[in-house]
């Protein structure tokens, strides 16, 4: 069993859909699989989810599935030749009413609201900021611009407005259908693209809960922070989400590349303080799409996210369409492990000035504190909902947390939590039997040996959610 605390999210795609390769990737360290709903049909995702469940079972590891919604398509239309070369200083028209394919003079829009969202003087960034247009005027459905930074513009490339301000709703009709698809295979997490505020996330939660009700399932919700407007609303978005994703691509285009590293640190800190999970994403190992080794800068990038305390680091095109999906996962796992060796914080400092109103939260913190000072080999949380393990994982501690749960849904969800190793155990209503089983698990997995000390938390009566009220320190006979 891996001793790595930071989790790895890998996107599945044509390069990683082979069962043999997927099994190797999971064994190499993939904890969460991302299904990108921007590509493929509903049936493709259903098939991939079934494959992930089957392969995970074969490897004896539980892997969470995250369905990543496409969100609004704020894109240009298609070109007659597939692409055009834009020259600085030339005029270019973005036309919401245009139906014929685009040319050097202009192009149609997938996003019909653009003329209402912009005014003269606004700056538009196309294709991840590689092309920059300045808005001169809006005439009816036409946005007249001057090319400031030119280059090749091809079909369906994305549009961002500098500083944010596009009104597109976070959830489209396609997203609503995709939520139903994701709930049909009980995706553990749903990632919502481009939320602007808490209301967007609350709406997504409602749709997910309705679609998941027939399966008695409740997915975790991840807000992808990629709009400038979401930054001032971070606190309210965190309150109504289960976690956030630092989606550095679109975010960088809207707020500027230079602002992103500091924002990333702030978001990770905020998420941890709010007892939520956080995923760091976008271009982490980008060069490995084509090369078998990462650049030194990419190694530093991944390591820094780990040192900041991210729960997970994410791979996108690297594993979905890259030439070296397995090698990328292996490299990323190695970087995480090395970075974790370097980090060390005095646990006590983490607790000063904190108050815990709930009994279960106090027990979780007591377990951390005691395990740290006794040099315990492990902390074991017997948990129904996973909350105790989540609270413990918000604090930096070298002691691995083993979360034993009778619920498969909880086990899968905890696959994303930093420093938590989720294990499925038989549910026993008898406390002493459960504690005995827990020690049996630790011995069987070679986590503890004779003479080792470990801390264990559980609730009496057993099986009541939110009922953790007991901390026991054990020494293995």
N, C-alpha and C positions, 0 to 999 in steps of 0.2 A: 504493500500500500504506500502511495506517494506521501512524502513528508512535506511537499510543497504547499504553502498556504494560499498563494494567489491562484485564482482559477483562470482557465483558458476557454474563451468562447471562439468556436470556429464556424465559419459560414460554409454551408454545403452548396455544391454546385456541380457542374459537369466534371470538374477535376477531382471531386471527392465523393462521388456517389457509388463507387464500386464497393461492394460489401467487404472484400478482403482488405482494401486500402482503408476503409472507414474503421475497421476493427483495429488496424495498426495505429491509426490516429488516436483512437480512444485509449489504447494501451499506452501511447506516447504522452498522453496527458490532457486530452480534450474533456472538459467537464460539462460544457454547455454547447449545444449545437444550434446554430442560428439558421432559420429558414427565411430567406429573403423574398417577401411577397411582391417585390418590384419585378421579379422575373418568374416565368413559369405559370402553369395552370393549376387550378385547385387540386386536381388529381395528382399532379407531380408532387405537391407538398404532402398530400395524404400518403402517397407511396414512400416518400423519403422518411416521414415520421415513423411509419411502420418498420422501415429498415433500421432506423436508429434504435428503436425499442428492442428489436430482435438482436442486433449486434451488441448492444449494451448488456443484454441478458447473457449473451454468450461469453462476454468478457468478465462477467460478474461485477460490473461497475454500473452505478446508476448515473445516467446522463440526463440533464434537463434539456427540454426543447423550448427555444424562444422563437415565436413567430413575429417577424419584423414587418410591420405594415408599411405600404408604400407611401401613404400620405398624398397630399395634393400634387398633381403633376404641373409644376410651374416650369414649363418648357417651351422652346420654340417648336414650330412644326417641321415639315420635311422639305428638302431641297430637290429641285429637278435633277441635279447631278449628284445628289447625296451630300454635297458640301460646297461651301464657297470660301474664297480667301478674302477676308476683310482687310482693307488698307486704312491706316490711320489718316484722319482728316476727311475721309469719304462719308457721305450720308447713307443711312440705312434705316428702313422703316419696319417696325414690328406691328403687324396688322392683324387685329383680332377677327376681322371679317373676311380675310383672305382664305380662299379655298384651294386655289391653284398652288402647285409647289413653288418654293422660294427660289430666288436668284440673287445676284449681286446687289440689287436695289432694296430687297426686303424679303420678309418671310412671314408666314402665318403663325398663330399662337395656339398651343394646347390650352393655355390659361387665358380665358376670354376676359377676365376682369382687369388685366394689366392696365388698360387705358384709364380706368377709374382709380387705380392705386398709385399712379405716378404723375409728376408735374415737371414743368421745365426746370432744369437745374439738377434733377435727380441723377444719380449714377447707377447704371445697371451693370451687373457682372454676370457674364455668361460662361458656361463650361468651366465651373469651379474657379472663376476669376481670371481665367487665361485671356478672356476678351472683355474689354471695358467700353461701354457706350455711355455718352452723355445725352440726356434727354433735352431736346431743343423746344419741342412743343407737342401737345396732344391735340389732334384734330379728329373728333369723332372716335372711330375705332382704331385710328392710326397713332402710333407713338413714333414721332420723328426724332431720330438720334444722329449724333456724329460719332464715328469710331475714334476712340481715344487710344485704345491699345488693340491692335489688329491681330490677325492670325486666322487659322482654319476653324470655321464653324460648320459642324455637321448636323445631321438630323437629330431632333429631339433633345438637344442639349439644354441643361437646366439654366434658369434665370434667377438671380438674387438681386435684391435692391440693397445698396450700401446703407448700413445703419438699420436695416429691417423696415417693416411697414407694409408687407404684402398681406392682403386680407384673407387669403385662401383659408378655408376651414381645415382644421387638423384631420378631420375624418371625412372621407369621401364615400360615395355609394359603393365603390370597389372595396374600400376598407371594411365596410359593414358586412359585405359578403365574405371577405377574407377572415373576419372574426368568427363567423359561423363555421367556416372550414377549419380554422385553428382549434375551435372548441370541439369539433367532431373527433379530433384525435387527442383532445385534452392537453393542448400545449401548456407547459408549466408557466411560461411568461409570455406576455404580449408587449412588444415594443411599439410605442406610439410615436409616429414621425411628426415633427414640426408643431408640438403643442405650444400655445402662446401663454396659457394661464391654467389655473386649477380647473376651470369649467371644462376645458377640452379633455382633461384627464378623467373628470367625473363622468362625462358623457361616455368615454371609452369604457370605463368601469361598468357602467350600467349596461351597455351593449354586450360586454363580455359575460357579465353575470346572467343576463337573460339567455344568451346563446349556450352558456355552460350548464344552466340549471338542469336540463334533462339528464346530464351526465353526473350530477351532484359534484360539480367541479368548480373551483374558484382559482383562476390564474393570477399570478403576480403581474403588476403593471409597471413597465419601465418607461419613463418619459425621456425621449431623446432630445437633449438640449442642443438645438441647432438654429434657433432664431434669436436675433438680437433682442426681441421683445420678451423672450423667456428669462433673460438674465435678471432684470429687476424683480421678476415674479418667482424666483427660484424657491423661496421659502414656502410659498403657498402651493407650488407644484409638488415639492417634496412631501408636504403634509398629506396629499391625497394620492400619492404614488407609492409603490413598494421599493422603487429605486430609480436612478437616473442613468442615462448614458451620456458621456461627454463625447458628443458626435462632432468631431473636430473639423470635418470637411465643410459642410454648409455654414457652420458657426464661424469658421475662419474667414469665409467669403463675406459674411455680413459684418463682422466686427473687426476684421483685419487680422492677418496671420500673427502679428506681434503680440496681440492681446490674449491669444489663446492659452499659452503655457500658464500664465498667472491665473486665468479663469479656471483652468483644469485643476490647479491646486486648491483653489477656493471651493470648487464644486465637490471635490473629494472630501474635503474637510467638513463642509456643510452636511453632506449625505451621512457621513459617519456620526456626526453630532446628533443628527435627527433619527438615528437608528435605522437608516435605510441603506440599501446596497448601491454600489456604483461601478459602472463598467467604463473603461477608457477605450476609445475606438478610433479608427480611421488611420490608414497608412502606417501602422505600427511597424510592419515588416515589408513595406511596399516593394522594395527592390527584389525580394525573394519571389515575386511573381515570375521573374525571369532568371534569377540567379540562385545558386545553391547555398550561398552564405549571405547574412545580412550586412549592412554597412555599420561602421562603428557608431554613427549617429543614431541608427535604429536601435542598436543595443542599449545605448544611453537612454533613449526615449522610453523603452519598455521598462528598464531598471528604475527610472525616475518615477514612473507611474506606480510601480511596486513600492518604492520608498515613501511615496505620498500616502499609501494606504488604500489604493484601489482594490476592490474585491476581485475584479477580473480585467484581463486585457483581451482585446478582441481582434480576430483576423477576419478580413472581408474577402477581397479578390484573391488574396494570397492562397487561401484554401479552396475558394469557390472555382477559380479559373486559372490559378497559377500552375507552374510546371513542377513545383516542389512542395505539395501540400504537407506531406509527412515530415519532411526535413524542417519545414517552417515551424510546425508544432514542436518538434524536438528542440530546435534552437530556442524557441520562446520559453519552453519549460526550463531549459538550462539557465537562461538569463534570470528568470524569476527566482529560481533556487539560489543563485549566487547573490542576487540583490537582497534576498531575505536574510542571508547569513550576515550581511553587513549591518542590517538595521538593529538597533537596540535602544529601547527607551525605558527609563525607570518607570515601572508600572505605577508606583505610588503617586507620581506626579499627575497621572491620568485621572486620579480619583479626587484630588483635592478640590474642595468647593462644590462637589457634586452631591445632590440629594436624590434619594430614590424613594418615591412615595409608595411603590408597589412592593409587596412581599416577594413575588417571584423575581422582580428585577434586583432586589437587594440580595437574594440568595445567589443569583447569577454573578453579581459583583463580588460577593463574599468568596465564591468558588475561585474566581480569578486571583483575588488577593492572596488567599491561602495557598493555592497551587504555586503561585509565583514564589512566595517566601519559603515554602517547604521543598522547593525543587521537585515538584511532582512530575511524573512521567506523562500524565495525561489528565484531562478533565473529561468526565463523561456526563452528558446531559441526557436524561431520559425525558423525551419531549414528545408531546402530541402535535402541537401546532408549529414547533420550530422556533418560537419566540425566544426561549431561554438561550438557545445556541446563537441566535442572531445578536442578542444583546452582548453576549460574551465576545463575539467576533468583532465588535466595534472597537475593542481595545487591543493595543499591541501587546502581545504576550507570546513568549517562545513556546509555551506549553500547547501541544495540539489538542483541539476540542473534538471529541468523538460524540456525535449526536445519534442516539439510538431511538428509533421511532417505530411504532407498529404501522404507521401510515405511509404507503408508497408515495402518495402525493406530496407529503411533507419531506420525505427523503429526497425526492427529485428537486424540489424547490431549494433545499439546503445545498444542493450541488454548486450553487452560485456564491454561497457565503464564504468569505475569506477565513482561512484557518479552521474550517469546519469539515470534518470527514463524516458524511452521513451514512449510517448503517441501518438496515432494516432488521428489526428483531421481532420475535413472536410476542404477541401481546399477552401479558400475564397480569391478571388483576391483583395477584398477590405480590406485595412489595418485595419480600425476601427472595422469592423466586426470580423476580425481575433483576434484582441486584446481583444475584448469583449468575444469572445469564449474562449480565453486562460484563462481569469479570471474566467469564468464559470466553466471550467475544475478544476481549483484550489479549488474553493468553493465546488464543487460537491465531490471532493476527500478529502475534509476536510484538505487541506494543508494550506489554509489561512482562517482567520476569519476577521470580521469587525475590522478595525483599523490597520491590519498588512500591512507591507511594502514588496513589491517584485520588482525585477528588470526584465525587459523584453527586449530582443533583437530581431530585425527583419530587413528585407530589404525592400527598396522601389526602384523599383516596387516589389510587392510581387511575390514570386515564381521563382526569378532568382537565380540559384545556385551561391554561392560565393558572394551574394549581400548583406550580413548583413552590414547595414550602420547606424543603429539607436539603441539607448539605451534609454529606458524610465523607470523612477522610479515611481511606482504606489502605492497608499495607498487604501486599500479596504474600500469602503464606509460603 
